[in-house]
Amino acid sequence: MPFWLPTLLAIVVTALALTATGSPPAAPNGRRLWMAGILVFGCLAIAATVWLARREAEETAALAGTSAAPSGLPGSRARSIAQTSADDLAAHLSQLGSRRVIVSCIPDDLEAYRYANQLVNILKAAHWKVQGPQVTKIFGDVRSPGINVYVNGDDHSDTAQVLLDGFAKFNIPYQSRVTPSGAIPDTETIELFVGTKQSQRASAGAD
């Protein structure tokens, strides 16, 4: 089912309702036809919306617990880490001890959520203490195809450097960011944030 179908059906229902409201009083038969049309298209719009929501939920649930690359979105839109790189990164990080990491993403962006979810599962495979994916607006409207790395200013651990070295080693795009004041209260926790993807390609490396 096309993703635009629920929107189209909703527009049709709205147009029928507005036409019926603004038209002169119709004969009983004509009024029944209008009401039947509104009911039919309304039911179709609801069914299409429920179907698409269920499909997205099933696709998201299917990715839980696996580092497999997200699927279901056009290749030009979907970010992912190749399975070989995902496995190699998890193996690399697992040798360096468990660290605390939060993975988050921008709201209302299924593609960003799926990419963040893959990152969470890679870190879990490395036996790191990871939370997420969490949805947050605290970092603003970040538009970058890479993984955005935020660190508390008082953090003196090597966790951030370990992650950046791993991303660079396996050619995973990232960017080091300036952390907003108070965004990460825990000095020993790193936050990896996935923003909205841009059209241009990010190279692996910091700003």
C-alpha positions in Angstrom: 0.0 0.0 0.0 1.5 3.4 -0.9 2.5 5.6 2.0 0.5 8.6 0.6 -2.8 6.7 0.4 -4.1 7.5 3.9 -3.5 11.2 3.2 -5.3 11.1 -0.1 -8.3 9.3 1.4 -8.5 11.9 4.2 -8.5 14.7 1.6 -11.3 12.9 -0.2 -13.4 12.5 3.0 -12.8 16.2 3.9 -13.8 17.3 0.4 -17.0 15.3 0.4 -18.0 16.6 3.9 -17.3 20.2 2.9 -19.3 19.8 -0.3 -22.2 18.2 1.5 -22.2 21.0 4.1 -22.0 23.9 1.6 -24.5 22.5 -0.9 -28.2 23.3 -1.0 -30.4 20.8 0.8 -30.5 17.6 -1.3 -33.2 15.0 -1.8 -33.2 12.1 0.7 -31.7 9.8 -1.9 -28.9 12.2 -2.7 -28.2 12.9 0.9 -27.9 9.2 1.6 -25.4 8.8 -1.3 -23.2 11.6 0.1 -23.3 10.1 3.6 -22.5 6.7 2.2 -19.5 8.1 0.3 -18.2 9.9 3.3 -18.6 6.7 5.4 -16.9 4.5 2.9 -13.9 6.8 2.3 -13.6 7.5 6.0 -13.4 3.8 6.8 -10.8 3.3 4.1 -8.7 6.2 5.5 -8.8 4.7 9.0 -8.0 1.2 7.7 -5.0 2.5 5.6 -3.7 4.5 8.5 -3.9 1.5 10.9 -2.2 -0.8 8.4 0.7 1.6 7.8 1.2 2.2 11.6 1.2 -1.6 12.2 3.7 -2.1 9.4 6.1 0.4 10.8 5.7 -1.1 14.3 6.4 -4.6 13.0 9.5 -3.4 11.0 10.9 -1.6 14.1 10.3 -4.6 16.3 12.0 -6.9 13.9 15.2 -4.9 14.3 15.2 -5.1 18.1 18.1 -7.1 19.4 19.9 -7.4 16.1 22.6 -5.2 14.5 21.2 -5.9 11.0 20.9 -2.9 8.8 17.5 -1.2 8.6 15.3 -2.0 5.6 12.0 -0.9 4.2 13.0 2.6 3.2 14.4 3.7 -0.2 18.1 3.1 -0.4 18.9 6.8 -1.1 17.2 7.7 2.2 18.1 4.9 4.7 21.4 5.1 6.6 22.9 1.9 7.9 26.1 0.3 9.0 27.1 -2.7 6.8 26.8 -6.0 8.6 30.5 -6.7 8.4 31.4 -3.3 9.8 28.7 -3.7 12.5 30.2 -7.0 13.6 33.8 -5.8 13.5 32.9 -2.6 15.5 31.1 -4.7 18.2 34.1 -7.0 18.4 36.5 -4.1 18.6 34.6 -2.3 21.3 34.0 -5.5 23.4 37.8 -5.7 23.9 37.9 -2.3 25.6 35.6 -2.8 28.5 32.0 -1.9 29.2 31.2 1.9 28.9 28.0 3.9 29.5 26.3 5.4 26.4 23.0 6.9 25.6 21.8 6.7 22.0 19.1 9.2 20.9 17.5 10.5 17.8 15.5 13.4 16.5 11.7 13.1 16.9 9.3 12.1 14.1 12.0 10.6 11.9 11.6 6.9 11.4 14.8 6.6 9.3 16.8 8.2 12.1 15.2 6.0 14.7 16.0 2.8 12.8 19.6 3.9 12.4 19.8 4.7 16.1 18.3 1.3 16.9 21.0 -0.4 14.8 23.6 1.5 16.7 22.1 0.5 20.1 22.2 -3.2 19.1 25.8 -2.9 18.0 26.8 -1.5 21.4 24.7 -4.1 23.2 26.6 -6.8 21.2 29.8 -5.2 22.5 28.4 -5.6 26.1 28.3 -1.9 26.7 25.8 -0.3 29.1 23.6 1.4 26.5 20.2 3.2 26.8 17.9 4.0 23.9 17.1 4.8 21.3 15.6 7.8 23.1 13.7 10.6 21.2 14.8 14.1 22.2 14.8 17.7 21.1 17.5 18.8 23.5 20.2 19.0 20.7 17.9 21.0 18.4 17.2 20.3 14.7 20.5 18.6 13.8 20.8 17.9 10.1 23.7 15.6 9.5 24.1 12.1 8.1 26.8 11.2 10.6 26.5 10.0 14.2 26.7 13.1 16.4 28.9 12.6 19.5 28.2 14.7 22.7 30.3 14.6 25.8 29.9 16.2 29.2 32.6 19.0 29.6 33.8 17.5 32.8 34.2 14.0 31.4 37.8 12.7 31.8 37.3 9.2 30.5 38.5 7.9 27.2 35.1 6.6 26.2 34.6 9.3 23.5 38.0 8.7 22.0 37.4 4.9 22.0 34.2 5.5 20.1 35.7 8.0 17.6 38.6 5.7 16.9 36.2 2.8 16.3 34.0 4.9 14.0 37.0 6.0 12.0 38.5 2.5 11.9 35.4 1.0 10.3 34.5 4.1 8.1 31.3 5.0 10.0 30.5 8.8 9.6 30.5 10.8 12.7 30.9 14.4 14.0 32.0 15.7 17.4 29.6 18.3 18.7 29.6 21.0 21.3 27.4 19.8 24.1 24.7 22.2 25.3 25.0 23.1 29.0 23.2 20.6 31.2 22.4 18.2 28.4 24.4 15.4 29.8 24.5 15.6 33.6 26.4 12.3 34.0 30.1 13.0 33.4 30.9 9.4 32.6 28.1 8.9 29.9 28.5 9.7 26.2 25.5 10.5 24.1 25.3 9.5 20.4 22.6 11.4 18.6 21.2 10.7 15.2 19.7 13.7 13.5 17.9 14.2 10.2 19.9 12.9 7.2 21.1 15.5 4.7 21.5 14.9 1.0 25.3 15.4 1.0 27.6 12.6 2.1 29.5 12.9 5.3 33.0 11.7 5.5 34.2 9.7 8.4 35.9 12.1 10.8 35.3 15.0 13.1 34.6 18.6 12.2 
